[in-house]
């Protein structure tokens, strides 16, 4: 069950990573820095925050507190990313840190207690905490992308008005294994 959980959560994280990337792909570079108002976050600011959180939480996941002393969380909400390339570098660096940490979890160390801000978490609790956090911010990225693109937005999952068609295709395959996102990756 432990290995099954880790494999499942990796697939889920991969899915949400791809949702963010599909949003980036639809936007011109300048829109990655667009803010609704002075108090709102741009996509670049959200990516910077995700990167900071991922680097802090997942570096030395099993051996050090998830809130690293070197983290400067307040700076994560400043406009420090200046180009799409820098945004993608931070995005990929954060995700690599997460996936490397998940790859380090196995049957032998699954019961290890990890700490975030000195509060004890099981590995399951620590992963679930981040699994709730990252899709929250990725949904913000998608929402900003949809606002910018308007009716030119290309659906990232099942397009509006296409649910019956999608379901018909899924049910035509009979009962089968696989991840829910397998048919949504394009």
N, C-alpha and C positions, 0 to 999 in steps of 0.2 A: 504494500500500500504506500509506503514512503517513496519508493522509486516512482510509482505511478503518479503520485501527487507532484513530485518535482518535474516529471516529464509533462504533465498536464499544465502546470503553471508556466513552464517555459513556452509551450505552444500559445498560451493565452497572452503572455508578454510579447511574443513575436507578432501576434495578431495586432495588438495595440500599437506596437512600433510601426507596423506596416500602414496602419490607419493614419498615423502622423505623417509618414513619408508620402502617402498618396495625397495628403493635403498640401504638403510642400510642393509637390510636383505640379499642382494646379495653379500655383501662384507665381506671379512675377516677383523678382527679388524684393522690390520696394515694399510689397505688401506684407512681407515677413516682419516688417518694422512698424506697420501701421498700428495706431492706438485709437480706440474710439474716443477717448479723452485723456487728459493728463494723468488721471488716477487709475486708468485701466492698463492692463498688460498687453504688450504686443506678442505675437507668436515667438519672436526672438527672446523676449524676456521670459516667457514660459519655458522655452527650451533651456535657457540658462539656469533657471531654477531646477528643472528636472535634472540637468547635468550635475549641479552642485549637490542635490540630494542623493543622486545615484552614486557619485564618487564617495560621498561621506558614508552612506549606509552600507555599500557593498565592498569597499576596500577593506581587506582583513576582516571579512564578515564574521568569521568564527572566533576571532581572537581579540578584537578591539571594539570599543563602543562605536555605535553607528553614527553618533554625532561627533565628528572629528574636531579636534581643537583648531585645526587650520581652516575649517569651513567658515566662510563669511556669508552667512545666509542672507543678511540684509542687502548685500551687493548683488545677490542673484536677481533682485527685482529692479535693477538699474539697467539702462541701455548700454551694456558693455559689448555685446556682439554687434559687429558692424557690417558683416558680409554674409551671404548665403553659404559660402564655403566654410566660414568660421562656425556658423550655426550647425551645418552638417557634421563638422569635425566634433563639436561638443556633443551633439546628439548621438553619434556613433560611439564616441568614447564612453559616455555614460552607460549606454546599453551594453557595450562590451564588458564593462566592469560588472554589471548586473549578471550577465550570462556566465561570465567566468566564475563568479561567486556561486551561482546555482550549480554549475558543473562541479564545484568542490564539495557539495553536499552529497552524502552517501549514507548507506545503512549504518555504518560505523559511527558517524558523527551527528546523525539526525537528532539525537537527544541533547546535543550541546545547547546550553543556554547562551543567548546573545543579549547584548544590552544596547538600548537606545536612550541616550540622556540618563544613563545609570539605572534605567528601569529594565528589569529582566523580562525577556521574551523567549518563548520557545521558537525554534526555527520556523515552525508553522505560523505562529503569530507574527513574527517579523516579516515573513514573506507576504502574508495576507495584508498586513498594514501597508506595505508598499504597493501591493496589487490593487488596493482601494485608492491609493493616492495617485498613481500614474495615469490610470484611465480617466480620472477626474480632470486632470490637466490636459490630457490628449483630447478630451471632449471639448474643452475650451478652445484648443487649437482648431479643431474641426469647425466649431461654431463661428470663430472669427473668419475662417476660410469661406464658409457658406455666406456670411454677411458680405464679404468682399466680392465674391463671384456672382452672387444673386442667381438669376435663372440660368447662368452659364455653368453652375456647379454640377460636377459629375458625381453621382452617388458613389459612396465608398462601400456600401453594403448592398442591400436589396433596394433597387430603385423604387421610388414612389410609384404606386400603381402596378407593380410587378410581383407582388407577393404571391398571388395565385399561380402565376407562371413558375416562380421559383419553387414553391411548394410542390407543384405537379412534378417538376423535374426531380426533386429530392425523393418524393414518395415512389416515383417510377423505378428507383434503384433498389427497392426493397430494404429490409433491415440490413444495416451494414455498420462497420466500424469506421472511425475517422474523426477528425476534429471538425467542429462546426464551421470553422473558417476556411477549410480546404476548398470549398466551392466559391468562396468570396475573394480569393486571391487572383488578381489579374495583373 
